[in-house]
Amino acid sequence: MKRVWLSGLCVWAGWFVGAARGQEGIRAFERTPAGMECSAPGGSPRTLPLGATEGQPLSRSPGVALGTPRPLGEVSPASGWRAVRPDSGVIPTSFRPAPLATRAKLLDGPPGERIAAPKGAPPAAAPKGVPPAGAPAAPCPAPTMGHTPFAADRSSIPFDAAELIPPPPQPVASDEVPFVVDEAGRPVEGEVIDGESGPFRWDSFRPQPGRFYASAEFLMWWIQGQRTPPLVTTSPPETPQAIEVAPGQFMTLQGVLGQPTTTVLFGGDRLNQGMFPGGRFRAGYWLDDCHTCGIDVGGFFLARRSDSFAASSPGTPVIARPFIARTPDGQAESAELTASPGSNPGDLFSLSGNIRVNASTRFWGAEANVRHLLCCGCDWRLEGLLGYRYLGLDEDLSITEDVVLLRPINIASGALPAGTRVVIADRFETSNQFHGGQVGVSGEWQRGRWFVGGTVKVALGNMHQTVDINGHTTIAPPGGPRQDFAAGLLAVGSNSGSFSRDRFAVVPEVGLKVGFQLTDSLRAWVGYDFLYVSSVVRPGDQIDRVIDVNQIPIVGGPAPAPPARPLVPFRATDFWAQGLNLGVEWRY
């Protein structure tokens, strides 16, 4: 039994001596200019090497936690201080700082004040080598970041030494943006690193970096409208339908362009220039957590929009369709009457009727790109884009007139009694399909929750252009057989059919946006885009106003010298679309 008691006494004495040495190894650190050496009172700095038997946790005062030791000489990223390294293989001791509230209270105290011991615990004596409170201490550099595995009482820590150790991350107030730390206490993506509180502060907020993202945008775009020649005209009813300028030669006056009494009702300007609503969708996936390489796909569409015109008349006012008549004697401005009272001497026709004109446009596109990080900074990044682009532009222009004869007339196919109904329709359709490769750059700069982004892309490729033209005329006498002709007025035999060709095209696009990070995973923005296409075909440009009158079913006559008119002009022009967009993006 005596041996047992003696053994226990030796173990207790060894533990007591080890704890005392741990306290003696604490150095009093104070700020000193970089590069100055120092020592604690009484000689060279004392350090506490780790022994093989000192790995067991010792008793410690409340509020002091154990941490992972860090090698001497390492510079703390937070404070920039470096500890003096007396020799290698030695681990210094350091302590967790007091809570923010305690530190703030102590900041008002005199320099050198000690951190108070925990409530209810007696104050501990200063360890050997540490000057008493109020006495000047030898200047020493700050310790490195880290925590000691040895126990010590907070009352024995000089306040200045604890002040140099940055506090651990603290929860923010409810009106601030929450941050996230990892197991080591380091801030990760999503932290508010600096700045004042509030959602509009200019700090360094970082969104959650998830690999997958998807966005949706509402588009409010305007496009370059299609140009058409004058399609519908009118004149006062007192204007003669035609006058004889030479024996057997007549010149039409009602509704003819160039006459002082003629007014254009529709056409001669651009159509479909209003706002086109639409949508754009985009999704992508980053192949790595650093967002250096990813795949991005997306597409957009603008809702079909139409410009329409309609007019009806029982005879007055006059409604006419202007064109250039080509005969063996030459060509001159003329017009086909849809409604006319025929009240002037020499007028041949008395007609009632209506006319409808409709022009529609539909525009859409898609793309797929590989995104690659080119360079980046703390609050900006620049990416390169390489991929494929597709665009589609479909348009049509249709003109339909419905005429009823109020008195009989003679035409090339025979006499038509009063009450005969004549329906004449012309239709012009164009289609543009672009396929090409695309390169570009995309950048973003972020300041706090706000961000500004921009994209510049250029696509080079083939534009497949198609023009479809067809016309139709139906003559239905009352009680008689109906006659159908595959020709109208502007679309007759010489230009009817489907025609296509391929042309090289360039499609640049510029986009800008300003947005706000709503949450770690959700952002919203308002932006502007401008897109340009170098070559497209449009319906109004495919109208040839010169017409051989012998090809018009209700006129007829001898054919002029070839080539027959109208032709297919296949005129190409450029095209642009621009507008505002409102978007949201979700990251996961």
C-alpha positions as CSV (number, residue, x, y, z in Angstrom):
1,M,0.0,0.0,0.0
2,K,2.9,2.4,0.8
3,R,4.3,1.8,-2.7
4,V,0.9,2.7,-4.3
5,W,0.7,6.0,-2.3
6,L,4.3,6.9,-3.3
7,S,3.6,6.2,-6.9
8,G,0.5,8.4,-6.9
9,L,2.4,11.2,-5.2
10,C,5.1,11.1,-7.9
11,V,2.5,11.2,-10.7
12,W,0.8,14.2,-9.1
13,A,4.1,16.0,-8.7
14,G,5.0,15.4,-12.3
15,W,1.7,16.7,-13.5
16,F,2.0,19.8,-11.3
17,V,5.5,20.6,-12.5
18,G,4.5,20.1,-16.2
19,A,1.6,22.5,-15.8
20,A,3.8,25.1,-14.1
21,R,6.3,24.9,-16.9
22,G,3.5,25.4,-19.4
23,Q,2.6,28.6,-17.6
24,E,6.2,29.8,-17.5
25,G,6.6,29.2,-21.2
26,I,4.0,31.9,-22.0
27,R,5.7,34.9,-23.6
28,A,4.3,38.4,-23.2
29,F,3.8,39.7,-26.8
30,E,3.4,43.3,-27.6
31,R,3.5,45.1,-30.9
32,T,6.8,46.2,-32.2
33,P,8.0,47.5,-35.6
34,A,8.7,44.9,-38.2
35,G,12.3,43.5,-38.1
36,M,13.0,44.3,-34.4
37,E,14.1,41.5,-32.1
38,C,13.0,41.4,-28.5
39,S,13.1,39.3,-25.4
40,A,11.0,38.9,-22.3
41,P,12.3,40.2,-19.0
42,G,15.0,38.0,-17.5
43,G,16.7,36.9,-20.6
44,S,16.1,35.2,-24.0
45,P,12.6,34.1,-25.0
46,R,11.4,31.0,-23.3
47,T,9.5,28.4,-25.4
48,L,7.8,25.2,-24.5
49,P,8.8,22.3,-26.7
50,L,6.4,19.4,-27.0
51,G,7.4,16.3,-25.4
52,A,6.3,12.7,-26.2
53,T,4.4,12.5,-22.9
54,E,2.8,15.9,-23.1
55,G,0.1,15.1,-25.7
56,Q,-2.6,14.6,-23.2
57,P,-5.0,17.5,-22.7
58,L,-4.5,19.4,-19.4
59,S,-6.9,21.3,-17.3
60,R,-7.8,24.7,-18.6
61,S,-9.8,27.7,-17.6
62,P,-13.3,28.3,-19.1
63,G,-13.2,30.0,-22.5
64,V,-9.8,28.7,-23.5
65,A,-10.0,26.1,-26.3
66,L,-7.4,23.8,-27.8
67,G,-6.3,24.2,-31.3
68,T,-3.9,23.0,-33.9
69,P,-0.3,24.3,-33.4
70,R,1.4,26.1,-36.3
71,P,5.1,26.3,-37.0
72,L,7.1,29.3,-35.8
73,G,8.0,31.9,-38.3
74,E,4.7,31.7,-40.3
75,V,3.1,34.9,-41.2
76,S,-0.5,35.3,-40.2
77,P,-2.7,36.2,-43.3
78,A,-5.0,38.3,-41.1
79,S,-2.5,40.4,-39.1
80,G,0.8,40.2,-41.1
81,W,2.8,39.7,-37.9
82,R,5.6,37.2,-37.6
83,A,6.7,35.5,-34.4
84,V,10.4,35.3,-33.4
85,R,11.8,31.9,-34.2
86,P,14.5,31.1,-31.6
87,D,15.1,27.6,-33.0
88,S,13.4,25.1,-35.2
89,G,10.9,22.4,-34.2
90,V,9.4,24.5,-31.4
91,I,5.7,25.4,-31.3
92,P,4.7,28.6,-29.5
93,T,1.6,29.0,-27.4
94,S,-1.3,31.3,-28.3
95,F,-4.8,31.9,-26.9
96,R,-8.2,32.5,-28.3
97,P,-9.3,36.2,-28.0
98,A,-12.1,37.3,-25.8
99,P,-15.6,37.7,-27.3
100,L,-16.2,40.8,-29.3
101,A,-18.3,42.4,-26.5
102,T,-15.5,41.8,-23.9
103,R,-12.8,43.0,-26.3
104,A,-14.8,46.2,-27.1
105,K,-15.2,46.8,-23.3
106,L,-11.5,46.3,-22.7
107,L,-10.4,48.6,-25.5
108,D,-11.5,51.5,-23.4
109,G,-9.2,50.4,-20.6
110,P,-5.5,51.4,-20.1
111,P,-2.8,49.7,-22.2
112,G,-1.4,46.6,-20.6
113,E,-4.6,45.7,-18.8
114,R,-5.1,42.0,-18.3
115,I,-8.2,40.0,-19.4
116,A,-10.2,39.3,-16.3
117,A,-10.5,35.8,-15.0
118,P,-13.8,34.0,-15.5
119,K,-16.5,34.8,-13.2
120,G,-16.1,32.9,-9.9
121,A,-12.5,32.0,-10.5
122,P,-9.7,33.5,-8.4
123,P,-7.2,35.7,-10.3
124,A,-4.1,33.8,-11.2
125,A,-0.6,35.1,-10.6
126,A,1.3,36.2,-13.6
127,P,3.7,33.5,-14.9
128,K,7.4,33.8,-14.4
129,G,8.9,36.3,-16.8
130,V,5.7,38.3,-17.4
131,P,5.7,41.9,-15.9
132,P,3.0,42.8,-13.5
133,A,0.0,44.9,-14.6
134,G,0.9,48.5,-15.3
135,A,4.6,47.8,-15.7
136,P,6.2,48.5,-19.1
137,A,6.8,45.3,-21.0
138,A,9.5,44.6,-23.4
139,P,8.4,45.0,-27.0
140,C,7.7,41.8,-28.8
141,P,6.2,40.8,-32.1
142,A,2.8,39.3,-32.3
143,P,2.4,35.6,-32.3
144,T,1.1,33.6,-35.3
145,M,-2.5,32.6,-35.7
146,G,-3.3,29.3,-33.9
147,H,-4.3,27.9,-30.6
148,T,-2.2,26.2,-27.9
149,P,-2.8,22.6,-26.7
150,F,-1.8,23.7,-23.2
151,A,-3.9,25.1,-20.5
152,A,-3.5,28.7,-19.2
153,D,-5.6,31.1,-17.3
154,R,-7.0,34.2,-19.2
155,S,-5.9,36.4,-16.3
156,S,-2.3,35.7,-17.1
157,I,-2.5,36.9,-20.8
158,P,-1.4,40.4,-21.5
159,F,-4.3,42.3,-23.2
160,D,-2.1,43.6,-26.0
161,A,-1.1,40.0,-27.0
162,A,-4.7,38.9,-27.2
163,E,-5.7,42.0,-29.1
164,L,-3.2,41.1,-31.9
165,I,-5.0,37.8,-32.6
166,P,-8.0,38.4,-34.9
167,P,-11.3,37.2,-33.5
168,P,-13.1,34.2,-34.9
169,P,-16.0,34.9,-37.4
170,Q,-19.0,36.2,-35.6
171,P,-22.7,35.9,-36.7
172,V,-23.9,39.1,-38.3
173,A,-27.1,41.0,-37.5
174,S,-30.4,40.1,-39.2
175,D,-30.1,43.0,-41.6
176,E,-26.7,41.8,-42.8
177,V,-25.9,39.1,-45.3
178,P,-25.1,35.8,-43.5
179,F,-21.7,34.3,-44.1
180,V,-20.4,30.8,-44.1
181,V,-17.1,29.4,-42.6
182,D,-15.5,26.0,-43.0
183,E,-14.3,23.7,-40.2
184,A,-11.1,25.7,-39.8
185,G,-13.0,28.9,-39.4
186,R,-11.9,30.3,-42.8
187,P,-14.5,32.3,-44.8
188,V,-15.9,30.5,-47.9
189,E,-18.0,31.7,-50.8
190,G,-21.0,33.6,-49.6
191,E,-19.2,35.6,-46.9
192,V,-19.5,39.4,-46.4
193,I,-15.8,40.2,-46.0
194,D,-15.9,43.9,-45.5
195,G,-18.2,46.9,-45.7
196,E,-21.0,48.3,-43.6
197,S,-24.2,46.5,-42.8
198,G,-27.3,46.7,-45.0
199,P,-28.2,45.2,-48.3
200,F,-26.8,48.0,-50.4
201,R,-23.3,48.2,-48.9
202,W,-20.3,48.2,-51.2
203,D,-18.4,45.3,-49.9
204,S,-17.0,42.0,-51.3
205,F,-19.9,39.7,-51.3
206,R,-19.3,36.4,-53.1
207,P,-22.2,34.3,-54.4
208,Q,-22.5,30.6,-54.0
209,P,-20.4,29.1,-56.8
210,G,-22.7,26.1,-57.8
211,R,-21.8,24.3,-61.0
212,F,-25.2,24.3,-62.6
213,Y,-27.1,27.5,-63.6
214,A,-30.2,28.4,-65.5
215,S,-31.7,31.8,-66.4
216,A,-34.9,33.2,-67.9
217,E,-35.4,36.6,-69.4
218,F,-38.3,38.7,-70.6
219,L,-37.4,40.5,-73.8
220,M,-38.8,43.8,-75.1
221,W,-37.1,44.2,-78.5
222,W,-37.5,46.3,-81.6
223,I,-36.4,45.2,-85.0
224,Q,-35.7,46.9,-88.3
225,G,-39.0,46.8,-90.1
226,Q,-39.4,45.5,-93.6
227,R,-39.7,48.1,-96.4
228,T,-42.5,47.9,-99.0
229,P,-43.5,49.9,-102.0
230,P,-46.8,51.8,-101.9
231,L,-49.5,49.1,-101.9
232,V,-52.8,50.9,-101.5
233,T,-53.8,54.3,-102.8
234,T,-56.8,56.5,-103.2
235,S,-58.0,59.5,-105.3
236,P,-61.0,61.8,-105.2
237,P,-64.0,60.3,-107.1
238,E,-64.0,63.3,-109.4
239,T,-60.7,62.1,-110.9
240,P,-61.2,60.3,-114.2
241,Q,-60.4,56.6,-114.3
242,A,-58.4,57.1,-117.5
243,I,-58.0,59.6,-120.3
244,E,-57.1,58.9,-123.9
245,V,-53.7,60.4,-124.7
246,A,-53.6,59.1,-128.3
247,P,-55.9,57.2,-130.6
248,G,-56.3,53.8,-128.8
249,Q,-53.9,54.8,-126.0
250,F,-55.2,55.5,-122.5
251,M,-53.5,56.8,-119.4
252,T,-54.9,55.7,-116.0
253,L,-55.4,58.5,-113.4
254,Q,-57.3,57.2,-110.4
255,G,-54.9,55.9,-107.7
256,V,-51.8,56.3,-109.9
257,L,-48.6,57.3,-108.2
258,G,-47.2,60.6,-109.4
259,Q,-50.6,62.1,-109.9
260,P,-51.3,65.2,-107.7
261,T,-54.6,63.8,-106.6
262,T,-53.3,60.4,-105.4
263,T,-52.7,59.6,-101.8
264,V,-50.9,56.5,-100.4
265,L,-53.1,54.7,-97.9
266,F,-50.6,51.9,-97.0
267,G,-47.1,50.9,-97.9
268,G,-44.1,53.0,-98.9
269,D,-42.6,52.8,-95.4
270,R,-41.3,50.2,-93.0
271,L,-43.7,47.8,-91.4
272,N,-43.5,46.0,-88.0
273,Q,-41.4,48.5,-86.2
274,G,-43.3,48.2,-82.9
275,M,-42.1,46.4,-79.8
276,F,-41.8,42.6,-80.0
277,P,-42.2,40.7,-76.6
278,G,-40.3,37.5,-76.3
279,G,-38.2,35.3,-74.0
280,R,-34.7,34.0,-73.7
281,F,-33.6,30.9,-71.8
282,R,-30.2,29.7,-70.9
283,A,-28.6,26.9,-69.0
284,G,-25.1,25.7,-68.3
285,Y,-22.8,23.5,-66.3
286,W,-19.3,24.1,-65.1
287,L,-17.0,21.1,-65.4
288,D,-15.0,22.1,-62.3
289,D,-15.5,23.8,-59.0
290,C,-13.2,26.7,-60.0
291,H,-15.4,27.6,-62.9
292,T,-12.6,27.5,-65.5
293,C,-14.4,25.5,-68.2
294,G,-18.1,25.0,-68.8
295,I,-20.8,24.3,-71.3
296,D,-23.6,26.8,-72.1
297,V,-26.7,26.5,-74.2
298,G,-29.5,28.9,-74.8
299,G,-32.1,30.3,-77.1
300,F,-34.5,33.1,-77.6
301,F,-37.7,34.0,-79.5
302,L,-39.8,37.0,-80.3
303,A,-43.5,36.6,-80.6
304,R,-45.0,36.8,-84.1
305,R,-46.1,40.4,-84.8
306,S,-48.2,41.6,-87.7
307,D,-49.0,44.9,-89.2
308,S,-52.4,45.0,-90.9
309,F,-54.4,47.3,-93.1
310,A,-58.0,47.0,-94.3
311,A,-60.2,49.3,-96.3
312,S,-63.7,48.9,-97.7
313,S,-65.8,51.0,-100.0
314,P,-69.1,50.8,-101.9
315,G,-67.5,52.8,-104.6
316,T,-66.6,56.0,-102.9
317,P,-64.0,56.6,-101.8
318,V,-61.7,55.2,-104.5
319,I,-59.4,52.3,-103.6
320,A,-56.7,51.3,-105.9
321,R,-53.5,49.2,-106.2
322,P,-50.6,51.0,-108.0
323,F,-48.1,49.2,-110.3
324,I,-46.0,50.0,-113.4
325,A,-47.8,48.6,-116.5
326,R,-45.5,47.2,-119.3
327,T,-46.9,46.9,-122.8
328,P,-45.4,46.6,-126.2
329,D,-45.6,50.3,-126.4
330,G,-43.5,50.8,-123.2
331,Q,-44.2,51.1,-119.5
332,A,-46.0,53.7,-117.4
333,E,-47.5,54.1,-113.9
334,S,-50.9,52.6,-113.6
335,A,-53.3,51.2,-111.0
336,E,-55.8,48.4,-110.6
337,L,-59.1,49.6,-109.1
338,T,-60.7,47.9,-106.2
339,A,-63.5,50.4,-105.6
340,S,-64.6,53.2,-107.8
341,P,-68.0,54.9,-108.5
342,G,-67.4,55.3,-112.2
343,S,-69.4,58.5,-112.2
344,N,-67.2,60.5,-114.6
345,P,-67.8,60.6,-118.3
346,G,-65.8,57.8,-120.0
347,D,-65.3,55.8,-116.8
348,L,-65.4,52.0,-117.7
349,F,-65.8,50.5,-114.3
350,S,-68.2,50.8,-111.4
351,L,-66.9,48.7,-108.5
352,S,-67.4,48.1,-104.8
353,G,-64.9,46.2,-102.8
354,N,-62.4,45.8,-99.9
355,I,-58.8,45.2,-99.5
356,R,-56.7,43.6,-96.7
357,V,-52.9,43.7,-96.3
358,N,-51.1,41.8,-93.7
359,A,-47.3,41.6,-92.9
360,S,-45.9,39.4,-90.2
361,T,-42.5,38.8,-88.8
362,R,-41.1,36.0,-86.6
363,F,-37.5,36.0,-85.2
364,W,-35.7,33.4,-83.1
365,G,-32.4,31.8,-82.4
366,A,-30.3,29.4,-80.5
367,E,-26.6,28.8,-79.5
368,A,-24.3,26.5,-77.8
369,N,-20.9,27.5,-76.4
370,V,-17.9,26.3,-74.5
371,R,-17.0,28.8,-71.8
372,H,-13.4,29.1,-70.6
373,L,-12.0,31.4,-68.0
374,L,-9.3,33.7,-69.5
375,C,-8.4,35.7,-66.4
376,C,-10.0,36.9,-63.2
377,G,-9.5,39.0,-60.1
378,C,-11.0,39.3,-56.6
379,D,-14.2,40.9,-58.0
380,W,-14.0,40.4,-61.8
381,R,-13.6,37.7,-64.3
382,L,-13.3,37.5,-68.1
383,E,-14.3,34.4,-70.1
384,G,-13.9,33.3,-73.7
385,L,-16.7,31.8,-75.7
386,L,-16.5,29.4,-78.6
387,G,-19.4,27.6,-80.2
388,Y,-22.3,27.4,-82.7
389,R,-25.0,29.9,-83.5
390,Y,-28.4,29.6,-85.3
391,L,-30.8,32.3,-86.3
392,G,-34.2,32.2,-88.0
393,L,-36.1,35.1,-89.6
394,D,-39.5,34.3,-91.3
395,E,-41.7,37.0,-92.8
396,D,-44.6,37.2,-95.1
397,L,-46.6,39.9,-96.9
398,S,-50.1,39.1,-98.3
399,I,-52.5,41.4,-100.2
400,T,-56.1,40.3,-100.9
401,E,-58.8,42.3,-102.7
402,D,-62.4,41.3,-103.0
403,V,-64.3,43.2,-105.8
404,V,-67.9,43.1,-107.0
405,L,-68.8,44.5,-110.4
406,L,-71.7,47.1,-110.3
407,R,-72.1,47.1,-114.1
408,P,-71.0,44.6,-116.7
409,I,-67.5,44.8,-118.3
410,N,-65.6,43.0,-121.1
411,I,-62.3,41.3,-120.3
412,A,-59.9,39.1,-122.3
413,S,-61.7,35.9,-121.2
414,G,-65.2,37.3,-122.1
415,A,-68.0,39.5,-120.8
416,L,-68.6,39.7,-117.0
417,P,-72.2,40.6,-115.9
418,A,-72.9,42.9,-113.0
419,G,-72.7,41.2,-109.7
420,T,-69.6,39.2,-110.7
421,R,-67.2,38.7,-107.8
422,V,-63.5,38.9,-108.4
423,V,-61.0,37.9,-105.7
424,I,-57.3,38.6,-106.3
425,A,-54.5,37.5,-103.9
426,D,-50.7,38.0,-103.8
427,R,-48.4,36.4,-101.3
428,F,-44.7,36.9,-100.7
429,E,-42.9,34.8,-98.1
430,T,-39.2,34.9,-97.1
431,S,-37.2,32.6,-94.9
432,N,-33.6,33.2,-93.6
433,Q,-31.7,30.4,-91.8
434,F,-28.3,31.1,-90.4
435,H,-25.8,28.5,-89.3
436,G,-22.3,29.5,-88.2
437,G,-19.4,29.3,-85.8
438,Q,-19.2,31.9,-83.0
439,V,-16.5,33.4,-80.8
440,G,-16.7,36.0,-78.1
441,V,-15.9,37.2,-74.7
442,S,-18.0,37.7,-71.6
443,G,-17.0,39.6,-68.5
444,E,-18.4,40.6,-65.1
445,W,-17.4,43.0,-62.4
446,Q,-19.0,42.7,-58.9
447,R,-19.1,45.1,-56.1
448,G,-20.9,43.8,-53.1
449,R,-24.3,42.6,-54.1
450,W,-24.3,44.6,-57.4
451,F,-22.7,43.4,-60.6
452,V,-22.2,44.7,-64.1
453,G,-21.7,42.3,-67.0
454,G,-21.1,42.5,-70.7
455,T,-20.8,40.1,-73.7
456,V,-19.5,40.6,-77.2
457,K,-20.0,37.8,-79.8
458,V,-19.4,37.5,-83.5
459,A,-20.7,34.6,-85.6
460,L,-19.6,33.8,-89.2
461,G,-21.4,31.4,-91.4
462,N,-23.9,30.6,-94.1
463,M,-27.3,32.3,-94.5
464,H,-29.7,30.1,-96.5
465,Q,-32.3,32.5,-98.1
466,T,-35.6,31.3,-99.5
467,V,-38.3,33.4,-101.4
468,D,-41.8,32.0,-102.1
469,I,-44.1,34.0,-104.3
470,N,-47.6,33.0,-105.5
471,G,-50.7,34.6,-106.7
472,H,-54.3,33.6,-107.4
473,T,-57.4,35.1,-109.0
474,T,-60.9,33.8,-108.8
475,I,-63.7,35.1,-111.0
476,A,-67.2,34.0,-110.0
477,P,-70.1,35.3,-112.2
478,P,-73.6,35.1,-110.6
479,G,-75.1,31.7,-111.6
480,G,-72.1,30.9,-113.8
481,P,-69.0,28.7,-113.6
482,R,-66.1,29.9,-111.5
483,Q,-62.7,30.6,-113.2
484,D,-59.4,30.2,-111.3
485,F,-56.1,31.6,-112.4
486,A,-52.6,30.9,-110.9
487,A,-51.8,34.6,-111.0
488,G,-52.7,37.7,-109.0
489,L,-51.5,41.3,-109.7
490,L,-48.0,41.5,-108.3
491,A,-47.5,37.7,-108.3
492,V,-47.9,36.3,-111.8
493,G,-46.4,33.5,-113.9
494,S,-43.0,35.1,-114.4
495,N,-42.1,35.5,-110.7
496,S,-44.2,32.8,-109.0
497,G,-42.5,29.8,-107.3
498,S,-40.0,29.0,-104.7
499,F,-36.4,30.3,-105.0
500,S,-33.4,29.9,-102.7
501,R,-29.7,30.7,-102.4
502,D,-26.9,30.7,-99.9
503,R,-24.9,33.8,-98.8
504,F,-22.1,34.4,-96.4
505,A,-23.2,36.4,-93.4
506,V,-21.8,38.0,-90.3
507,V,-23.8,38.2,-87.0
508,P,-22.3,40.3,-84.2
509,E,-24.0,40.8,-80.9
510,V,-23.4,43.1,-77.9
511,G,-25.1,42.8,-74.5
512,L,-24.9,44.8,-71.3
513,K,-26.6,44.2,-68.0
514,V,-26.7,45.6,-64.4
515,G,-27.9,43.3,-61.7
516,F,-28.3,42.6,-58.0
517,Q,-27.5,39.4,-56.0
518,L,-30.7,38.6,-54.2
519,T,-29.4,35.5,-52.4
520,D,-26.4,33.2,-52.7
521,S,-28.2,31.3,-55.5
522,L,-30.5,33.9,-57.1
523,R,-29.7,37.1,-59.0
524,A,-31.7,39.5,-61.1
525,W,-30.8,42.1,-63.7
526,V,-31.9,44.5,-66.4
527,G,-30.0,44.6,-69.6
528,Y,-29.7,45.8,-73.2
529,D,-28.8,43.8,-76.3
530,F,-28.0,44.7,-79.9
531,L,-27.9,42.1,-82.7
532,Y,-27.0,42.7,-86.3
533,V,-27.3,40.4,-89.4
534,S,-25.4,41.4,-92.5
535,S,-27.6,39.7,-95.1
536,V,-31.3,38.7,-95.2
537,V,-34.1,38.7,-97.7
538,R,-37.5,40.3,-96.8
539,P,-40.9,40.2,-98.5
540,G,-41.3,43.8,-99.4
541,D,-37.9,43.8,-101.2
542,Q,-39.0,41.0,-103.5
543,I,-41.8,42.9,-105.2
544,D,-41.1,43.9,-108.7
545,R,-43.6,46.7,-109.6
546,V,-43.1,46.3,-113.3
547,I,-45.8,44.0,-114.6
548,D,-46.6,42.7,-118.1
549,V,-50.3,43.5,-118.3
550,N,-50.9,40.4,-120.5
551,Q,-50.1,38.3,-117.4
552,I,-52.9,39.9,-115.4
553,P,-56.0,37.6,-115.8
554,I,-58.6,40.3,-115.9
555,V,-56.7,42.5,-118.4
556,G,-54.8,40.3,-120.9
557,G,-53.4,41.5,-124.1
558,P,-50.3,41.0,-126.3
559,A,-47.0,40.0,-124.6
560,P,-44.2,42.5,-124.6
561,A,-40.6,41.6,-125.6
562,P,-38.7,39.3,-123.2
563,P,-37.6,39.1,-120.5
564,A,-41.1,38.8,-118.9
565,R,-41.8,41.0,-115.9
566,P,-42.1,40.9,-113.0
567,L,-38.8,39.2,-112.0
568,V,-37.6,37.8,-108.7
569,P,-35.3,40.6,-107.5
570,F,-33.7,38.6,-104.7
571,R,-32.7,41.8,-103.0
572,A,-30.8,41.4,-99.8
573,T,-30.5,43.9,-97.0
574,D,-29.1,44.0,-93.5
575,F,-31.2,43.5,-90.3
576,W,-30.9,44.4,-86.7
577,A,-32.8,43.8,-83.4
578,Q,-32.3,45.6,-80.2
579,G,-34.1,46.1,-76.9
580,L,-34.3,45.7,-73.1
581,N,-34.4,42.5,-71.1
582,L,-35.3,41.6,-67.5
583,G,-33.8,38.4,-66.3
584,V,-33.2,36.1,-63.3
585,E,-30.6,33.4,-62.8
586,W,-30.6,30.5,-60.4
587,R,-27.4,28.6,-59.4
588,Y,-27.2,25.2,-57.9
